[in-house]
Amino acid sequence: MRWRMALVGAVGTLVVAGGLVTTTTANADTSVCAKYGQARTASGYVAQNNLWGADTSQCITVSGDGFTLTTSQANKPTDGPPASYPSIFWGCHYGTCTSGFSPVPVSSAAFSSIATSAQYSYVDQGAYDAAYDIWFDPTPRTDGQNTGAELMIWLNHRGGVQPVGSKVGTVQLAGADWDVWYGNIGWNVVSYVRSTPSTSISTSVSAFYNDVVGRGYGQASWYLTSVQAGFEPWVGGEGLALTSFAVTTDGATAPAPTTPATTTTTTPPTTSTPWPSTTTTGSTACTITTHRDEWLGGFVRHVTLTNSGSATLQGWTLSIDVGDGPQLTSGWNVTWHQDGRLVTATNLDWNAALAPGASAAMGFQGTWSGAEPEPSQWSVNGVACTIG
């Protein structure tokens, strides 16, 4: 995953520009062996061979709304990128779109009604994962590399492969327990790995994406651009099959409502360093809890603001002196602005009122140089906050 999408971004433009993506209409048992060959399925989805990471032979046979990996000579180290992502998708992928599709705003009622189901068949050899790849972008993009969030749902895997990044928590969704993994490779990759393998799933897309947003890895202002399901083979894989795939826009495949998901968050994958505290004064009081996920030249900062005073905050602005190094590139759950060292984050309509004891979660992503990004001051509406 880490390498697949970076390479597809470079290759995809070349392939489209060169006219090398071939799309046919699948009849009974249509074979697709071209490196980036595609075929329309019975219901109008797009099946793609997508042999992006290797030059070995690979073919899929498309039948109905599914496919079988009939030829796969993949032989890649399992600590590197997979060979390919043979899959079926609904939506848009590098300029190829299913009929009538437009990117769907996450904030719309239409997004809440989107549901998907799939049925998989596995083989007992090789190294691979069976995964959904669901894409979100800050813009209604129909071509090129998405830059918002990549949501993966792993129903099964074998051969020692694992998702991008590190495990950051667990969650119960769609009637199952999942390990949650997070990494950033220029966009957020959030992977849900099923604790016990399964051959099928039926779920609303929002059930998983709401968890992504709740963890600060996605934003409600973004757009859904595609829902894809298939396999990532590292070694072998012949005989793997996606026997059925469906996306509905009226919630028809979604499971019956259940109790809200419970989440257990583990220690973040990188060192979490509290920012310096200051003394709370005045009639308003605030408490900040935070942790930083950091890599060379970049970081994500997760922040929770709690009203620790005795009066409701009716509208708030959080001011942060971030120092000279950090430059923010995105934020979520607030309207934010940076002017040199000073970052201001103002509530949105839905989190404007904070009753005593209530909290608002937000986050920021950015780059840094020189010293590590450690701010020196936090305040809300001019009152300094305590670090919790």
Disulfide bonds with the S-S distance in Angstrom:
Cys33-Cys59 1.98
Cys92-Cys97 1.99
Cys286-Cys385 2.00
